Amino acid sequence: MRYLSTRGADKNLSFKGILFSGLASDGGLYVPEKWPQVDFEKLKKQSNYSDLAFEIIHPFMEGDIENKQLKKIINDAYSNFSRDEIISFKNLKKNEKIIELFNGPTLAFKDFAMQLIIPIFDYYLSSKKEKLNLIVATSGDTGSAAINAVQKSSKINIFCLFPKNRISDFQKKQMTTVHGNNIFPIEIDGTFDDCQNIVKSILIDKSFSNEFSIAAVNSINWSRVMAQIIYYFYSLIKNDISEKDLINFSVPTGNFGDIYAGYVAIKMGLPANKLVIATNENDILDRFINSGNYSINEVAKTSSPSMDIAIASNFERLLFEINNKSTEKTSKNMDDLRTNNGFDVSEDQLNLVKKLFASKRINQDEVENLIKNTYDEFNYVIDPHTAIGLGASREINNEDEYNFILGTAHPLKFSKTVEKAIEENIYSSDKTNGDFKEEEKFFSFENSESKVREIIKNNVNK
Ligand SMILES: *Cc1c(COP(=O)(O)O)cnc(C)c1O
């Protein structure tokens, strides 16, 4: 499989090449040259998650890893998920199912990609006896998932940027109480987008990033998307769905990574009907679907902080598709975004998007109601992000269709919001989770790229 940049400067790259560079030299995102096709009827026979994962992702890494190695990495990756099931399902109304993607070690769906790709980095590094420095900007969950996956590695140091006062206490402690001489959490007095901009800027500076062997594991890294394709297929295979049913997925969306993985699944042969973009007040995608105009607003602070972002970075990959894979047009759009704060697409392009995608914005007070009502009706606690997915699904989809909602995080991560909504302190007796014994350790400073560079310089893994 070969990869190219959505903005045209890089092409004909290997999986390994794009895994390590993360962001293209022109600032674009990497995409595969073509979509591998799966035979869904054949795929249905793979009821084991790891076997299915191998079938789906090996074409994306063809020529870059031995099948035997990849199988081993996949098997190990999903062996430390806490429950018996890597993914569990919760039935709410008829044909309404939550896909519980929070059974991993850090209780959000980000574990699916991190537990897989960090060992892939390690595998490539050990064959060359090299070291690596990872930088990551996080709106909360990516950081803890990455730190958990990296802590066992002797070849990787991680620098994790998170926005001050804009993640939950639990999320913060998941990052700052893991101590290791390869782990460096950095609190930035700014927003997630500020953190992401620092990461992008460091990555584009090739002399700096080459000198210090820097790579990124943000959701803009293709390998993250790749790992998230699997559970769309798995959800269909594991549930008894009639051939006649129209199948929809509602996806709580921030950076457009998780839902874009659903789009790729459909391109590969997943028989799904609609993907629902569920947003909070940070609604750049919802406004786009309603108007064809993609433009940046200020970030709003909400009760679903993992989705508090102004720009949905992975949207560039879909834009590339509706630009008919034109790197010129995509570059032009992204230039306009930078210089004019936004751009418009044509009616035809928007209709192309609407064939597969619908969208709905769910506000904070609705989130609270959804959490409360779900608890009252089904004795089941959902986190604020999942609540947004559920709310959007109910507004958009028909009840006689088959509606999946991606459950993106465990409610424990957002206990303040959840407990306020259900008016109960359900976690006080839970001793196994949320009991952080270690003291917090992290750097903290203003929104400054030079400070981040300094920390990296002083702590690189050479
Ligand atoms: C990251 C995250 C999201 C948003 O996913 P994107 O891929 O950025 O769209 C939603 N919910 C939770 C809990 C998350 O951690």
The ligand as an ORCA input file, in Angstrom:
! r2SCAN-3c Opt
* xyz 0 1
  C     -11.581     11.745     21.277
  C     -12.948     11.611     21.770
  C     -14.068     11.927     20.975
  C     -13.937     12.536     19.611
  O     -13.322     11.690     18.676
  P     -12.740     12.308     17.319
  O     -12.028     11.186     16.673
  O     -11.796     13.402     17.733
  O     -13.877     12.838     16.540
  C     -15.340     11.686     21.484
  N     -15.507     11.184     22.718
  C     -14.470     10.873     23.521
  C     -14.733     10.352     24.877
  C     -13.160     11.070     23.072
  O     -12.128     10.770     23.868
*
